[in-house]
Amino acid sequence: MAKLVFGMNQSLDGYVDHTAFTPSPTLFRHFIEEARGLAGSVYGRQMYEVMRYWDDDHPEWNAEEHAFAAAWRTQPKWVVSRSLNSVGPNARLVGNNLEGTIRELKAEHDGEIEVAGPNLAHSLSELGLIDEYRIYLHPAVLGHGKPFFAGPRPRLRLITHNLIGEDVIRMTYVPA
């Protein structure tokens, strides 16, 4: 059975913003390895549209960016959206039965399935489907943006933490 994991970069004041955090080389390598090991990813529409950047090669990319793109492209993706009519390669739209679909995915797969996007994570948290939360805490204060927890924070228990690179702490929590 797969484990559903929600993890994102977060500022000290609790916000996520993909434009605010440029990962260090060490953190980016960590994300490449994470992507390579995933059984798949579940995206909300907005986060999926951001990540579609990795569908096309860009001439300015270095070897690590190519490696991340390759890992992202090969994994299955499920996109939760009421407004999209189609999705890109290796992706499937999730219809109205979010809970049933996610329960099926967890039952049919082994390993980790990433949840991408705080709004989707909030919906899945309310359904009791997220098994683990990973906060990549950056030493930055944004003062605005989307909060990591899009609704009330679920009761959580810290199970581990580690330093990645020089200044990012990954904290891993499970529902309490």
N, C-alpha and C positions, 0 to 999 in steps of 0.2 A: 504494500500500500504506500502511495506517495505521501510525502509531507508537504503541506502548503506553507510557503515562507514569504513573508513580506519584509523587504529590506530596502532602505534608501539612505542616501546622504542626507544629513540633517544639520542645521545650524544649532548653535548653543541655545538660541531662543525658540527652537522647535519647528523651524520652517524647512521645507524642501523646495529646491529650485534648480532644475538641471542646468541653468545658465550661470548659477552662482558658484558652483564647485567644479574646478578643474582638478581631476584626480592627479596626484603625484604619479611618477612612473611605477612606484611600488604598489600603490593602490590600484592603478589601472591593470597591472599584471594580476593582481588578486581578482579583479572583476573578470578578466579573461578566463582564468581558471574556474571561477564560479560559473560562468556561462557555459564552458565546456562540460561541466558536470551536471547541468540541469536536465531533468526529464522533459522540461517544457516551461512555458511562461503563459500566464493569464494577464491580459492587458485590458484596461479601460480604453475607450476611444482616444482620449487626449494623449495618454502616455504611448499608445501604439503609434499614433501619428508622429510623435517625437522620435521614436525608435526606428521608424521606417527609413531614417537617414542611413542606417547600416545596410539597407538593401542594395544600394548602388556604390560601386567603387569610386573613390575620389583620388585624383592624381597627387594631392598633397599628403595623403596618408603615409605614415611610417609602417614598419613591419608589425608593430603591436596593434595598431588600428586595423590592419588587414586581418590579424589573428582574431581580434574581437568580432569583426564583421563575419568571419567564417563561422565562428562558434554560434553567433546569433542566428545566422541564416539557416543552420542545420537543425536547430531545435524546433519542435512543434510549438505553435503559438495559437492561443485561443483568445479571441477579441470580443469583449462584452460591449455591445453597442446597439442602440436602437436607431441610430441615424446612418450608419454605414451600410452600403448595399453590397460591397465586396471588400476583400482584404488581399494582401499581397501573398507572395510565395510562402508555402509551408505554414499558412495561417487559416484558421476557420472561425467563422462568426458564431457566437454563442447567442442563442435565442432568448426567449423570455424566461425559461426555467433555469435561472442562475444556480440555485441551490442544487437541483437535481443534476445539472451538468457537472458542477464542481465535485459533487460526491462521486459521480461516475468516473471522472478523471482520476481522482484520488484512488479509487478502487482498481482501475485498469492499469495504472502506472506504478513503477517503483522509483525511488529516489526523491529528489526535490523538484517541486513545481513552484516557480517564482510567481509572486503576485506583484504587479507593477502599477503603482498609482495609489495615492491616498484615498481617493473616493471609492474605488473598487475595494480596497483593503477594508474600509469602514463597513461596506455592505457585507463583505465576507466575515468580518469580525462579529457583526451582529448576528450572523447565522451560526457562529461558533465553528467556522471552518478553517481559520488560520491556526496552524500548529506552532509557528515560531515567528518572532519579530526580530529583525536585525537593524539596529540603528548604527549608522556610520557617522559618528559625531565629529564634526569639523570645528576648529577653533575660530568661528566666524559668527557675527551677529548680523542678521539680515533686516530685522525690524518689520518685515512684512512678507507676504507670500502665502503659499498653501501650507497649512500645518501638517506634520507627519501623521497625526491622528486627526482625521476629518470630522470626527465626532467625539463623544466622550471616550477617554482612554480606558481600554479594558483593563481589568485587574491582571497584572503581570508579575512574573517572578523571574529575576535575573538568574541565568544559568551559567553564563560565562562572559568574559570580556577580554579583549586583547588589543594591543597597539599594532596598527598597520602603518608602516612608514614612520615618519617622524612625528606626525601630529593628529592622526585620525584614530579614534578608539571605536572599535566595533563592540557593541553590547548586544548580547543575544538573550532574548526573553521568551518565555512560554506563558500561555494563559495560566493564571493561578487558580 
